[in-house]
Amino acid sequence: QIKQLDEARAEEALRLFSIPFAWAIRRELIVGNLNQVDQYFGQLVQIRGFKSAVLAKPDRKVTVASDRRKLVETFAGLYPGANLDSNEITLEKVGNGIFRAFIPILGLNKSLGMVVLEYLPPAYPLQ
């Protein structure tokens, strides 16, 4: 039961983090500054728990990724079944306790892309 509560807390924290993170990415996409997005991703994956960050544009091409090997993949190839056209932040739990957040980046009247973050909450000993 404690593990479930801890997972729920981690999921809610990731969801709340995703909102201002989307605003920051949106600002950079509006001005076309992919280099800054790349720097954000590079710094983010240095924070304990964050495993990867990917930006796919509406054309379904991965344009920025913390792991450069993902740049040659398509969004559908990396995340089969994920909805790139969603307008809501969605989270899913994938293997090994990792949460995957799908964060739409929305302009005033169109989608600018989708950010996908993978996060592994730190394990807390139950003592």
CYANA upper distance limits for C-alpha pairs under 8 A (distance plus 0.5 A):
  1 GLN  CA      5 LEU  CA      6.84
  2 ILE  CA      6 ASP  CA      6.60
  3 LYS  CA      7 GLU  CA      6.64
  4 GLN  CA      8 ALA  CA      6.65
  5 LEU  CA      9 ARG  CA      6.65
  6 ASP  CA     10 ALA  CA      6.69
  7 GLU  CA     11 GLU  CA      6.57
  7 GLU  CA    121 PRO  CA      8.43
  8 ALA  CA     12 GLU  CA      6.67
  9 ARG  CA     13 ALA  CA      6.65
 10 ALA  CA     14 LEU  CA      6.68
 10 ALA  CA    121 PRO  CA      6.88
 11 GLU  CA     15 ARG  CA      6.70
 11 GLU  CA     91 LEU  CA      8.01
 11 GLU  CA     99 PHE  CA      7.80
 12 GLU  CA     16 LEU  CA      6.67
 13 ALA  CA     17 PHE  CA      6.58
 14 LEU  CA     18 SER  CA      6.60
 14 LEU  CA    101 ALA  CA      8.09
 15 ARG  CA     19 ILE  CA      7.50
 15 ARG  CA     89 ILE  CA      7.81
 15 ARG  CA     91 LEU  CA      8.01
 15 ARG  CA    101 ALA  CA      8.02
 16 LEU  CA     20 PRO  CA      8.29
 17 PHE  CA     21 PHE  CA      6.83
 18 SER  CA     22 ALA  CA      6.42
 18 SER  CA     89 ILE  CA      8.20
 18 SER  CA    101 ALA  CA      8.33
 18 SER  CA    103 ILE  CA      7.19
 19 ILE  CA     23 TRP  CA      7.05
 20 PRO  CA     24 ALA  CA      6.83
 21 PHE  CA     25 ILE  CA      6.81
 22 ALA  CA     26 ARG  CA      6.41
 22 ALA  CA    103 ILE  CA      7.22
 22 ALA  CA    104 PRO  CA      7.82
 22 ALA  CA    105 ILE  CA      6.41
 22 ALA  CA    115 VAL  CA      8.42
 23 TRP  CA     27 ARG  CA      6.73
 23 TRP  CA    105 ILE  CA      8.20
 24 ALA  CA     28 GLU  CA      7.08
 25 ILE  CA     29 LEU  CA      6.68
 25 ILE  CA     37 VAL  CA      6.79
 25 ILE  CA    105 ILE  CA      7.74
 26 ARG  CA     30 ILE  CA      6.62
 26 ARG  CA    105 ILE  CA      6.25
 26 ARG  CA    106 LEU  CA      7.40
 26 ARG  CA    107 GLY  CA      7.66
 26 ARG  CA    112 LEU  CA      7.93
 27 ARG  CA     31 VAL  CA      7.24
 28 GLU  CA     32 GLY  CA      6.54
 28 GLU  CA     33 ASN  CA      5.53
 28 GLU  CA     34 LEU  CA      7.34
 28 GLU  CA     36 GLN  CA      7.34
 28 GLU  CA     37 VAL  CA      7.17
 29 LEU  CA     33 ASN  CA      6.36
 29 LEU  CA     34 LEU  CA      7.16
 29 LEU  CA     37 VAL  CA      8.47
 29 LEU  CA    112 LEU  CA      7.54
 30 ILE  CA    107 GLY  CA      8.12
 30 ILE  CA    112 LEU  CA      8.50
 33 ASN  CA     37 VAL  CA      7.34
 34 LEU  CA     38 ASP  CA      6.65
 34 LEU  CA     64 VAL  CA      7.78
 35 ASN  CA     39 GLN  CA      6.82
 36 GLN  CA     40 TYR  CA      6.71
 37 VAL  CA     41 PHE  CA      6.74
 37 VAL  CA     64 VAL  CA      7.87
 38 ASP  CA     42 GLY  CA      6.65
 38 ASP  CA     64 VAL  CA      6.52
 38 ASP  CA     65 ALA  CA      7.48
 38 ASP  CA     66 SER  CA      7.61
 39 GLN  CA     43 GLN  CA      6.68
 40 TYR  CA     44 LEU  CA      6.48
 41 PHE  CA     45 VAL  CA      6.81
 41 PHE  CA     52 SER  CA      8.33
 41 PHE  CA     53 ALA  CA      6.30
 41 PHE  CA     54 VAL  CA      8.35
 41 PHE  CA     65 ALA  CA      7.60
 41 PHE  CA     66 SER  CA      6.04
 42 GLY  CA     46 GLN  CA      7.33
 42 GLY  CA     66 SER  CA      6.13
 43 GLN  CA     47 ILE  CA      7.58
 44 LEU  CA     50 PHE  CA      7.10
 44 LEU  CA     53 ALA  CA      8.39
 45 VAL  CA     49 GLY  CA      8.22
 45 VAL  CA     50 PHE  CA      5.39
 45 VAL  CA     51 LYS  CA      6.13
 45 VAL  CA     52 SER  CA      6.45
 45 VAL  CA     53 ALA  CA      7.78
 45 VAL  CA     66 SER  CA      7.67
 46 GLN  CA     50 PHE  CA      7.65
 48 ARG  CA    122 PRO  CA      8.36
 49 GLY  CA    119 TYR  CA      5.82
 49 GLY  CA    120 LEU  CA      5.18
 49 GLY  CA    121 PRO  CA      6.03
 49 GLY  CA    122 PRO  CA      6.91
 50 PHE  CA    117 LEU  CA      7.89
 50 PHE  CA    118 GLU  CA      6.50
 50 PHE  CA    119 TYR  CA      4.93
 50 PHE  CA    120 LEU  CA      6.82
 51 LYS  CA    117 LEU  CA      8.06
 51 LYS  CA    118 GLU  CA      5.83
 51 LYS  CA    119 TYR  CA      6.11
 51 LYS  CA    120 LEU  CA      7.55
 52 SER  CA     65 ALA  CA      8.06
 52 SER  CA     66 SER  CA      6.28
 52 SER  CA     67 ASP  CA      7.29
 52 SER  CA    116 VAL  CA      8.45
 52 SER  CA    117 LEU  CA      6.25
 52 SER  CA    118 GLU  CA      5.74
 52 SER  CA    119 TYR  CA      7.97
 53 ALA  CA     65 ALA  CA      6.18
 53 ALA  CA     66 SER  CA      5.85
 53 ALA  CA     67 ASP  CA      8.20
 53 ALA  CA    115 VAL  CA      7.45
 53 ALA  CA    116 VAL  CA      6.16
 53 ALA  CA    117 LEU  CA      5.11
 53 ALA  CA    118 GLU  CA      7.10
 54 VAL  CA     62 VAL  CA      7.45
 54 VAL  CA     63 THR  CA      8.36
 54 VAL  CA     64 VAL  CA      6.32
 54 VAL  CA     65 ALA  CA      4.81
 54 VAL  CA     66 SER  CA      7.00
 54 VAL  CA     70 LYS  CA      8.39
 54 VAL  CA    115 VAL  CA      5.99
 54 VAL  CA    116 VAL  CA      5.64
 54 VAL  CA    117 LEU  CA      7.14
 55 LEU  CA     62 VAL  CA      6.26
 55 LEU  CA     63 THR  CA      6.40
 55 LEU  CA     64 VAL  CA      5.60
 55 LEU  CA     65 ALA  CA      6.74
 55 LEU  CA    113 GLY  CA      7.22
 55 LEU  CA    114 MET  CA      6.14
 55 LEU  CA    115 VAL  CA      4.98
 55 LEU  CA    116 VAL  CA      7.03
 56 ALA  CA     60 ARG  CA      6.21
 56 ALA  CA     61 LYS  CA      5.84
 56 ALA  CA     62 VAL  CA      4.68
 56 ALA  CA     63 THR  CA      6.21
 56 ALA  CA     64 VAL  CA      7.69
 56 ALA  CA     75 PHE  CA      6.86
 56 ALA  CA    113 GLY  CA      5.97
 56 ALA  CA    114 MET  CA      5.78
 56 ALA  CA    115 VAL  CA      6.99
 57 LYS  CA     61 LYS  CA      6.23
 57 LYS  CA     62 VAL  CA      7.00
 57 LYS  CA     63 THR  CA      7.21
 57 LYS  CA    112 LEU  CA      6.81
 57 LYS  CA    113 GLY  CA      4.67
 57 LYS  CA    114 MET  CA      6.97
 58 PRO  CA     84 LEU  CA      7.84
 58 PRO  CA     85 ASP  CA      8.26
 58 PRO  CA    111 SER  CA      7.15
 58 PRO  CA    112 LEU  CA      6.88
 58 PRO  CA    113 GLY  CA      5.63
 58 PRO  CA    114 MET  CA      8.04
 60 ARG  CA     74 THR  CA      6.72
 60 ARG  CA     75 PHE  CA      5.92
 60 ARG  CA     76 ALA  CA      7.93
 60 ARG  CA     84 LEU  CA      7.96
 61 LYS  CA     73 GLU  CA      7.97
 61 LYS  CA     74 THR  CA      5.75
 61 LYS  CA     75 PHE  CA      6.62
 62 VAL  CA     70 LYS  CA      7.74
 62 VAL  CA     71 LEU  CA      5.94
 62 VAL  CA     72 VAL  CA      7.84
 62 VAL  CA     73 GLU  CA      7.11
 62 VAL  CA     74 THR  CA      6.41
 62 VAL  CA     75 PHE  CA      6.64
 63 THR  CA     71 LEU  CA      6.78
 64 VAL  CA     68 ARG  CA      8.50
 64 VAL  CA     71 LEU  CA      7.18
 65 ALA  CA     70 LYS  CA      6.80
 65 ALA  CA     71 LEU  CA      6.76
 67 ASP  CA     71 LEU  CA      8.20
 69 ARG  CA     73 GLU  CA      8.23
 70 LYS  CA     78 LEU  CA      8.23
 73 GLU  CA     77 GLY  CA      6.63
 73 GLU  CA     78 LEU  CA      7.07
 74 THR  CA     78 LEU  CA      6.85
 75 PHE  CA     79 TYR  CA      6.46
 75 PHE  CA     80 PRO  CA      8.25
 75 PHE  CA     84 LEU  CA      8.38
 76 ALA  CA     80 PRO  CA      5.34
 76 ALA  CA     81 GLY  CA      7.48
 76 ALA  CA     82 ALA  CA      7.59
 84 LEU  CA    104 PRO  CA      8.34
 84 LEU  CA    113 GLY  CA      8.35
 84 LEU  CA    114 MET  CA      6.92
 85 ASP  CA    104 PRO  CA      8.48
 85 ASP  CA    111 SER  CA      8.27
 86 SER  CA    104 PRO  CA      7.19
 87 ASN  CA    104 PRO  CA      6.22
 87 ASN  CA    106 LEU  CA      8.02
 88 GLU  CA    103 ILE  CA      7.62
 88 GLU  CA    104 PRO  CA      6.99
 89 ILE  CA    101 ALA  CA      7.50
 89 ILE  CA    102 PHE  CA      6.13
 89 ILE  CA    103 ILE  CA      5.30
 89 ILE  CA    104 PRO  CA      6.85
 90 THR  CA    101 ALA  CA      6.31
 90 THR  CA    102 PHE  CA      5.72
 90 THR  CA    103 ILE  CA      7.36
 91 LEU  CA     99 PHE  CA      7.17
 91 LEU  CA    100 ARG  CA      6.04
 91 LEU  CA    101 ALA  CA      4.95
 91 LEU  CA    102 PHE  CA      6.73
 92 GLU  CA     99 PHE  CA      6.19
 92 GLU  CA    100 ARG  CA      5.77
 92 GLU  CA    101 ALA  CA      7.13
 93 LYS  CA     97 GLY  CA      7.12
 93 LYS  CA     98 ILE  CA      6.35
 93 LYS  CA     99 PHE  CA      4.97
 93 LYS  CA    100 ARG  CA      6.64
 94 VAL  CA     98 ILE  CA      5.90
 94 VAL  CA     99 PHE  CA      6.45
 94 VAL  CA    100 ARG  CA      7.30
 97 GLY  CA    120 LEU  CA      6.73
 97 GLY  CA    121 PRO  CA      8.07
 98 ILE  CA    118 GLU  CA      7.00
 98 ILE  CA    119 TYR  CA      6.00
 98 ILE  CA    120 LEU  CA      5.00
 98 ILE  CA    121 PRO  CA      7.77
 99 PHE  CA    118 GLU  CA      6.20
 99 PHE  CA    119 TYR  CA      5.68
 99 PHE  CA    120 LEU  CA      6.74
100 ARG  CA    116 VAL  CA      7.25
100 ARG  CA    117 LEU  CA      6.13
100 ARG  CA    118 GLU  CA      5.03
100 ARG  CA    119 TYR  CA      6.91
101 ALA  CA    115 VAL  CA      8.41
101 ALA  CA    116 VAL  CA      6.00
101 ALA  CA    117 LEU  CA      5.63
101 ALA  CA    118 GLU  CA      6.95
102 PHE  CA    114 MET  CA      7.23
102 PHE  CA    115 VAL  CA      6.43
102 PHE  CA    116 VAL  CA      5.19
102 PHE  CA    117 LEU  CA      7.29
103 ILE  CA    114 MET  CA      6.11
103 ILE  CA    115 VAL  CA      5.48
103 ILE  CA    116 VAL  CA      6.62
103 ILE  CA    117 LEU  CA      8.47
104 PRO  CA    111 SER  CA      7.88
104 PRO  CA    112 LEU  CA      8.37
104 PRO  CA    113 GLY  CA      6.68
104 PRO  CA    114 MET  CA      4.96
104 PRO  CA    115 VAL  CA      6.78
105 ILE  CA    111 SER  CA      6.66
105 ILE  CA    112 LEU  CA      5.88
105 ILE  CA    113 GLY  CA      5.69
105 ILE  CA    114 MET  CA      6.09
105 ILE  CA    115 VAL  CA      7.63
106 LEU  CA    110 LYS  CA      6.64
106 LEU  CA    111 SER  CA      5.04
106 LEU  CA    112 LEU  CA      5.92
106 LEU  CA    113 GLY  CA      7.65
107 GLY  CA    111 SER  CA      6.22
107 GLY  CA    112 LEU  CA      6.46
